[in-house]
């Protein structure tokens, strides 16, 4: 397996980890499943777009994009959050600006934190897997 293939598979971490932890009955699994339900509908097309983009890219380009992906995803989800807020203000007249700002800040912080945790896991596992592969191939 190449590093780029490993990183592409790691795009599934934000889906797989919450599901496994939820099935294991852990408290953090419940919290992460909430992030999956809130961010999942936005993450799935984002993930597909990254896979399409990465088809002809080098490993270095994919690694560079992986470190930028949480910021891009957070910006994308914030735009959608803002559209929901505008809908509620214009159509339903039921939202306050203070709630929108605090919600957006919380959303951004949680999104960035989880995003960089997943990227960190991907990079760490890549380093472990490929350092063992390299060292075992040197023995031959």
C-alpha positions as CSV (number, residue, x, y, z in Angstrom):
1,X,0.0,0.0,0.0
2,X,1.2,3.5,-0.8
3,X,1.1,6.5,1.5
4,X,-1.5,8.2,-0.7
5,X,-3.8,5.1,-0.6
6,X,-3.5,5.0,3.2
7,X,-4.4,8.7,3.5
8,X,-7.4,8.2,1.1
9,X,-8.6,5.3,3.4
10,X,-8.1,7.6,6.4
11,X,-10.8,9.9,5.0
12,X,-13.2,7.3,6.5
13,X,-11.9,7.8,10.0
14,X,-14.6,10.5,10.9
15,X,-17.2,7.9,10.0
16,X,-15.7,4.7,11.3
17,X,-14.4,5.9,14.7
18,X,-17.7,7.3,15.9
19,X,-19.6,4.2,14.8
20,X,-17.1,1.8,16.5
21,X,-17.1,3.8,19.7
22,X,-20.9,4.1,19.7
23,X,-21.3,0.3,19.2
24,X,-18.8,-0.2,22.0
25,X,-21.1,1.8,24.2
26,X,-18.6,4.4,25.2
27,X,-19.6,7.9,26.2
28,X,-17.3,9.5,23.7
29,X,-18.9,7.4,21.1
30,X,-22.2,9.1,21.8
31,X,-20.5,12.5,21.5
32,X,-18.7,11.6,18.3
33,X,-21.9,10.2,16.8
34,X,-23.5,13.6,17.3
35,X,-20.7,15.1,15.3
36,X,-21.3,12.5,12.7
37,X,-25.0,13.3,12.5
38,X,-24.4,17.1,12.4
39,X,-21.3,17.1,10.2
40,X,-21.8,13.9,8.3
41,X,-24.1,15.2,5.6
42,X,-21.6,17.9,4.8
43,X,-18.5,15.6,5.2
44,X,-19.6,12.9,2.8
45,X,-19.6,15.2,-0.3
46,X,-16.4,16.9,1.0
47,X,-14.8,13.4,1.3
48,X,-15.9,12.5,-2.2
49,X,-14.5,15.8,-3.6
50,X,-11.2,15.1,-1.9
51,X,-11.0,11.6,-3.3
52,X,-11.7,12.9,-6.8
53,X,-9.2,15.7,-6.4
54,X,-6.5,13.3,-5.1
55,X,-6.6,10.8,-8.0
56,X,-3.6,12.3,-9.9
57,X,-1.9,14.0,-7.0
58,X,1.5,13.2,-5.4
59,X,1.9,11.9,-1.9
60,X,3.3,15.3,-0.8
61,X,0.3,17.1,-2.3
62,X,-2.1,14.8,-0.5
63,X,-0.3,15.2,2.8
64,X,-0.3,19.0,2.4
65,X,-4.0,18.9,1.6
66,X,-4.7,16.7,4.6
67,X,-3.3,19.4,6.9
68,X,-5.5,22.1,5.2
69,X,-8.7,19.9,5.1
70,X,-10.0,20.7,8.6
71,X,-9.9,24.4,7.9
72,X,-11.6,24.0,4.5
73,X,-14.2,21.7,6.0
74,X,-14.8,24.1,8.8
75,X,-15.3,27.0,6.4
76,X,-17.7,24.9,4.3
77,X,-19.8,23.9,7.3
78,X,-19.8,27.5,8.6
79,X,-21.2,28.7,5.3
80,X,-24.0,26.2,5.5
81,X,-24.6,27.1,9.2
82,X,-24.8,30.8,8.1
83,X,-27.3,29.9,5.4
84,X,-29.5,28.1,8.0
85,X,-29.2,31.1,10.2
86,X,-30.3,33.4,7.4
87,X,-33.2,31.2,6.6
88,X,-34.3,31.3,10.2
89,X,-34.0,35.1,10.3
90,X,-35.7,35.8,7.0
91,X,-38.3,33.1,6.8
92,X,-39.1,32.2,10.3
93,X,-38.0,35.3,12.2
94,X,-36.9,33.1,15.1
95,X,-33.2,33.5,15.6
96,X,-30.9,35.9,17.5
97,X,-27.5,37.1,16.3
98,X,-25.9,36.2,19.6
99,X,-27.0,32.6,19.3
100,X,-25.7,32.4,15.8
101,X,-22.3,33.8,16.6
102,X,-21.8,31.6,19.7
103,X,-23.0,28.6,17.8
104,X,-20.7,29.3,14.9
105,X,-17.7,29.7,17.2
106,X,-18.5,26.5,19.0
107,X,-19.1,24.7,15.7
108,X,-15.8,25.9,14.4
109,X,-13.8,25.0,17.4
110,X,-15.2,21.5,17.6
111,X,-14.9,21.0,13.9
112,X,-11.2,22.1,13.9
113,X,-10.4,20.0,17.0
114,X,-11.9,16.8,15.6
115,X,-10.5,17.4,12.2
116,X,-7.0,17.8,13.4
117,X,-7.4,14.8,15.7
118,X,-8.4,12.7,12.7
119,X,-5.5,14.1,10.6
120,X,-3.1,13.4,13.4
121,X,-4.3,9.8,13.7
122,X,-3.9,9.5,9.9
123,X,-0.4,10.9,9.9
124,X,0.7,8.9,13.0
125,X,-0.6,5.6,11.6
126,X,1.1,6.4,8.3
127,X,4.4,7.0,10.0
128,X,4.1,3.8,12.0
129,X,3.0,1.6,9.1
130,X,5.5,2.9,6.6
131,X,8.5,3.1,9.0
132,X,7.9,-0.7,9.8
133,X,7.6,-1.4,6.0
134,X,10.8,0.4,5.3
135,X,12.8,-1.1,8.1
136,X,11.5,-4.7,7.3
137,X,12.4,-4.2,3.6
138,X,16.0,-3.2,4.6
139,X,16.4,-6.6,6.3
140,X,15.9,-8.5,3.1
